[in-house]
Amino acid sequence: MKKLFLISSLLLVNYGYSQKVAFINEQKILNAIPNYENNLKETKVMEEKMINELKQANTLIEEKTNKLLTKNSLNNVKDLKYEELMSKLSKTDKAVLEEIKKENELLQQKIKDKQTEYQAFFKEKLGKDIEKVNVIVKNYCGKNKIDLLLKVDALEKGIAFYEAKKDVSEEIIAAVKK
């Protein structure tokens, strides 16, 4: 049993040493693609605009809800369910709450629609470039028998040291520019 454990330990250690490891700086590679940075800025602008628009709509709903709760002296009540809240309101305020509920449902649908719109925009502007880099990286690793490729920029805080000669970013950039 001890021999089996020793042999398997040696094989695992030997396998670990036989792996070929390389590093890339993905952001540096992507930035080397023409128009990538401009397209990235466009997606960030769209994202910020979308978030601000949705936050503003949500704030309006919250303000209407708080106004209704304050009017009915219910603003200090936490975790009040919709049905319980309805039972405490006048007929007019129930209609107002129903309207707020509908606005909130519309906002939730708008959020889903905006997410879909953003994903399509992102895919159109950046998806092709990212996919192209992924294919090139995969092919490069296969061609050069690289077992493990680490993204230095993604692991920046987790890597204390790596050999710069194992950084293959420039080779990937050259392949991307072809």
Secondary structure, DSSP 4 states (H G I P E B T S, - for coil): -HHHHHHHHHHHHHHHHH--EEEE-HHHHHHTSTTHHHHHHHHHHHHHHHHHHHHHHHHHHHHHHHHHHHHTT-TT--S--HHHHHHTS-HHHHHHHHHHHHHHHHHHHHHHHHHHHHHHHHIIIIIHHHHHHHHHHHHHHHHTT-SEEEETTTTTTT-S---GGGB-HHHHHHHHH-
